[in-house]
């Protein structure tokens, strides 16, 4: 690849460990409804699939079931009030962002988290340096795994897609990067769905810890 000019991240499970807050609100909802709580690791593995998937998991509902949306609305109400209680950057992320800043490498976020909740989270968990751009699915023509958000981010930063690298903890993130002709890093430390392995996604690089990302980036500079 040409010299690296930008680094783009997925949000939940890659940049920020948001699972603790989802674990709390999902089980709080189940407790209110008198239902048995579910294991934290099962919730963690489902976070990257979104709020509907969390409701389907917690209440054992099929996709499209009429009960999903009402429960999801309640879940999001709880989450909005407490979305940054225990969430924090993964170990090594703050140091990684600092190194990017020292090398004048802009960074951004492409997430499938709705813009409203993304903005609230970023306001309560300020990162330094700040991202050059943050894109949610409701801000782009097509959500991931479509590559739209990566193209928009690169246009904003002022580089070509092949001059950036995308880091994510879900197979759709890697698919998104590949469709943009962008090198990818699979974050195996993130919220890997049950029964999957990040090594099967055919990313260009695979890391088990966020601390492992900088050595890869440094080689590409």
Secondary structure, 3 states (H helix, E strand, C coil): CCCCCEEEECCECCCEECHHHHHHHHHHHHHHCCCCCCCHHHHHHHHHHCHHHHHHHHHCCCCCCCHHHHHHHHHHHHHHHCCCCCCEECCCHHHHHHHHHHCCCEEEEECCCCHHHHHHHHHHCCCCCCCCEEECHHHCCCCCCCCHHHHHHHHHHCCCHHHEEEEECCHHHHHHHHHCCCEEEEECCCCCCCCCCHHHHCCCEEECCHHHHHHHHHHHC
